[in-house]
């Protein structure tokens, strides 16, 4: 297969393949964890029972406890299962374990019967499983189209002039973390919340080590007919978008690269239980969970790039309410099934920021859920148009157990959500006293309009620069201006001068046409150029004042070319940006220039 052919490889909707040549030196990674909720076996082997007055079954009087135990035994036995006490969760409810998995709807019927016959039960519900959804000198910064001011970008580079998120902790509730060199300096102590050793896959239950041992599974291990899957390292990828170390001359950079990352391991082999995720939400935000030490660095932002089908359950909603009571903002992936988010939990819970995904063009990603409950959209990738149109972040090369640290492109609302969580951290850094409602309102009211179709994707694409400016009280910075290319500009001497960040509308009228633009780049700034040629294959080049090429991007048709150049001097310096015809026919293009 030629490298050109490799651009047409079929791509999974959630986590996908990075083809080595197409990734400009980024290591290959392949994973499939985040199957859409409708594809999962909708079963669980646990039931959550909350008795009134926060009293567990074990704390009732002997007579009442005996009746409750007898009732649970009788109702379970009538369905051919046995039920035993597993533990008490952070909300004071009892997590009961069954001796085999049952369909969630059957467990709902069991819960309804228990509540009908025992008035001391406040609520009972299945313990459902959730699943993973998928101006720096950092060497791969030019590949991070989602950070810039292009059609699908969040304008993080402008926001960084004000804050990088320092002083804020962001919790990543996911598959755990690998000690990637582009993350390690920003990590603080987290926790492994997984009780079931089959799910934890690390040989033990809850402990203080949130390291990701891999979430690989064999065929049939996650239910009858389930497929084998490699380890995803999903949490490591999500963490990189939020808080990968910046300006360290390697890899990538996070939206809030000055913030600290706290890992809560709640997903493992075959997903993760609602009861573990709820405890993770409570502990991460500074709440008390029985048997766990106090969280020394409570998080102000919680990232949940996970979910499943159905309505928001009481256990999750109560945990979210608990986190919000401590002024923590909960950001959740909308889901990857291309359905209304009203049937995707916990994105449909109250009080969360639900995030849809867009691709580099700013239009709805093909897989993204949608609907009135979606609050905002962010870059999630659209790898059907090329692998490098995904989201590049930190990863691991191991297919089962950990291997070498690397980077890879993934796509999904899982990748969009950490962009929003990172912006929330920037806002808290500027205004530590902000409430979750204020954070959400700021994000939604400063979003920029969609440049392409994105129905049911919230108020717009998140705009980091505008949100930071608003919460700081300095007003919203103006969006980049729009200018039209003026011919003739086929040489550096006739280049169009771009005096401020702008979106340039241009065209190439022949196969020999080329367009030059001059930028007087201020001292200490980094120029980011992003070229969208649509279905045409046009290439992007950057030159210094002497006309020497200093950067380029030559991706294929349908992909976004992006390149950067920094001015490390103390005075402004000239840069030239060139758009060159390669193939595919003449036509129009848009060129985004920001610094």
C-alpha positions, 0 to 999 in steps of 0.5 A, spaced: 500 500 500 502 506 498 502 512 503 497 516 498 493 510 499 494 510 507 490 516 507 484 512 505 484 507 510 477 506 514 477 509 521 473 508 527 469 513 530 472 514 536 479 512 537 483 511 531 489 509 527 495 514 526 499 512 520 506 513 521 508 517 514 501 521 515 503 523 522 510 526 520 514 522 525 509 521 530 509 514 532 503 509 530 498 507 535 491 503 534 486 502 539 479 501 540 475 502 546 470 507 546 465 503 542 458 507 542 453 505 548 448 502 543 454 497 541 455 495 548 452 489 552 447 493 556 448 488 562 451 489 569 452 485 575 451 490 581 445 494 584 445 500 588 440 501 594 440 507 598 436 507 604 433 513 607 436 518 612 443 516 609 443 509 613 446 503 610 442 496 610 448 494 615 446 500 620 439 499 620 436 495 627 436 488 627 429 487 625 429 492 620 436 489 617 433 482 617 427 484 613 431 488 608 436 482 607 430 477 606 427 482 601 433 482 597 434 475 597 427 473 595 427 478 590 433 476 587 432 469 588 425 470 584 430 472 578 435 466 579 441 470 582 444 471 589 445 478 591 451 480 597 453 486 599 460 489 596 461 496 599 458 502 601 459 508 596 461 515 597 453 517 597 452 513 603 448 508 598 450 500 598 453 497 592 450 490 592 453 484 587 450 479 583 453 472 582 452 474 574 450 479 570 443 481 568 440 486 563 439 493 565 432 493 564 431 487 568 435 490 574 431 496 573 425 492 574 428 488 580 429 495 583 422 497 582 420 491 586 424 492 592 422 500 593 415 498 592 416 493 598 420 496 602 419 504 604 425 505 607 429 505 601 430 512 598 432 509 591 435 503 587 438 503 581 442 498 576 450 500 577 451 501 570 457 501 566 460 507 562 465 507 557 471 511 554 468 516 549 476 518 545 506 560 543 510 554 544 516 551 542 513 544 542 516 540 536 509 538 534 505 544 536 504 545 528 500 539 528 495 541 534 490 545 529 485 545 535 489 550 539 489 555 534 485 560 530 483 556 524 476 554 522 475 549 528 480 552 533 479 554 540 484 560 540 488 558 546 494 561 543 491 568 544 488 566 551 496 564 553 498 571 553 493 572 559 494 565 563 496 558 562 492 555 568 497 555 573 494 554 580 488 550 578 488 542 578 484 538 573 481 531 575 481 526 569 476 521 570 478 515 565 483 509 564 488 512 568 495 515 566 502 513 564 508 517 566 509 520 559 515 525 559 510 530 556 506 529 562 510 527 568 512 534 571 504 536 571 501 530 575 499 530 582 497 525 586 490 521 584 487 515 586 485 508 583 477 507 584 476 501 581 474 495 586 473 489 581 480 486 579 477 484 573 476 491 571 482 494 574 487 489 570 492 491 575 492 485 580 488 489 586 482 493 588 482 500 590 489 504 591 493 510 591 496 508 584 492 511 578 497 508 573 494 505 567 496 498 566 492 497 559 485 496 558 486 490 553 481 485 553 480 478 549 474 476 545 468 474 549 471 477 555 467 483 556 460 479 554 458 474 549 460 476 542 464 482 545 470 483 540 478 483 542 481 490 543 488 493 544 489 497 550 487 504 549 491 509 553 485 513 553 486 517 559 493 519 557 491 522 551 485 526 554 490 528 559 495 531 554 490 535 551 488 538 558 495 539 561 501 536 557 507 540 559 508 547 554 515 550 552 519 544 553 521 543 546 518 536 545 511 533 543 505 537 544 502 542 549 496 542 553 490 547 553 492 549 560 499 547 560 500 550 567 495 547 571 496 540 575 493 534 572 490 529 577 488 522 575 482 518 577 482 511 574 475 509 574 475 505 567 479 499 565 477 492 562 470 492 559 469 499 562 467 502 569 462 502 574 457 508 575 458 507 583 466 507 582 465 513 577 461 517 582 466 516 588 471 519 583 467 525 582 466 526 589 473 524 591 476 529 586 472 535 588 474 534 595 469 530 598 469 524 603 469 517 601 469 512 606 476 508 606 479 513 602 484 518 605 482 526 604 484 529 597 490 533 598 489 537 592 482 537 590 480 539 583 476 545 580 475 542 574 473 534 572 473 531 565 469 525 564 470 523 557 466 517 558 459 515 558 453 510 556 446 510 554 440 511 558 437 517 562 442 520 568 441 516 574 440 518 581 447 516 583 451 520 578 447 526 579 448 526 586 455 525 585 455 531 580 451 535 585 456 534 590 462 536 586 458 543 584 457 544 592 464 545 592 465 549 586 467 544 581 465 544 574 464 538 571 465 537 563 462 531 560 463 528 553 456 528 549 458 521 546 460 518 539 453 515 536 451 521 532 444 521 536 441 525 541 444 526 547 438 526 551 439 518 551 447 519 553 449 519 560 452 522 564 452 528 558 444 528 560 445 530 567 444 536 570 449 541 572 454 539 567 458 542 561 456 537 555 461 537 549 460 536 542 465 535 537 467 539 530 473 537 525 478 542 522 473 545 518 468 547 524 463 543 522 460 537 526 464 531 526 460 525 523 460 521 529 458 526 535 452 526 539 447 533 538 441 536 541 439 541 546 442 538 552 449 540 548 452 546 551 458 547 547 463 544 541 470 543 541 475 540 536 474 532 536 477 531 530 474 528 523 479 522 521 475 520 515 478 526 511 485 524 513 489 522 520 492 528 521 485 531 522 484 528 528 487 530 535 494 529 537 496 527 544 500 523 549 499 516 548 503 509 549 505 504 544 503 498 548 498 494 545 496 490 551 501 492 557 505 498 557 510 500 552 514 506 549 511 513 550 509 516 544 504 520 541 498 519 536 492 522 533 485 520 536 478 522 534 471 523 538 468 527 543 473 524 548 478 529 545 473 535 544 472 535 552 479 536 554 479 542 550 473 545 554 476 542 561 482 546 559 479 552 558 475 552 564 482 551 568 484 557 564 478 561 567 479 559 574 486 561 574 484 568 572 478 568 577 479 562 583 472 564 586 468 563 580 462 558 580 460 553 576 455 556 573 459 562 572 464 558 568 459 555 564 455 561 562 462 565 560 464 559 556 457 559 552 456 566 551 463 567 548 463 562 543 464 563 536 459 562 531 460 555 527 463 556 520 460 550 517 454 546 519 453 543 526 446 543 528 445 541 535 452 543 537 451 548 543 452 555 542 458 555 538 465 553 538 469 554 545 473 561 544 479 560 549 481 568 548 474 571 548 472 567 555 478 569 558 477 576 556 470 576 559 472 573 566 477 577 567 473 583 565 477 586 559 472 585 554 471 580 549 477 581 544 475 582 537 475 576 532 480 575 526 479 580 521 477 577 514 481 580 508 481 578 501 487 576 497 489 582 492 493 580 485 498 580 483 502 577 489 506 572 486 513 574 489 515 576 496 516 583 493 509 583 491 506 580 497 500 582 501 501 585 507 497 582 513 497 587 519 493 583 524 491 576 525 486 575 519 482 570 515 484 571 508 480 568 502 484 567 496 484 563 490 489 559 485 487 561 478 492 556 475 497 550 476 503 555 476 499 560 481 502 562 488 500 567 493 505 570 498 503 574 504 507 578 509 506 579 516 510 583 521 511 579 527 511 582 533 517 580 538 515 574 542 510 572 538 509 566 534 505 566 527 501 560 526 498 559 519 493 554 517 491 553 510 484 550 508 484 548 501 477 544 501 478 538 496 484 541 492 491 540 494 494 546 496 501 547 500 503 552 505 510 554 506 513 559 511 519 564 510 524 569 513 525 576 511 531 573 507 526 569 503 529 562 506 524 557 507 523 555 515 517 551 515 512 548 511 506 543 511 504 539 504 498 535 506 493 532 501 487 534 499 481 535 504 486 536 510 488 542 514 495 544 513 498 548 519 505 551 520 508 556 525 514 560 526 516 564 533 520 571 533 524 570 539 527 577 538 526 583 541 523 587 535 518 585 530 521 581 524 518 579 517 515 573 515 512 571 509 507 566 508 506 562 501 500 558 498 502 554 492 498 550 488 500 542 488 494 538 484 486 538 484 484 543 480 484 551 481 479 554 486 479 558 493 482 557 499 482 560 506 488 562 510 488 563 517 494 567 520 494 568 528 500 570 533 
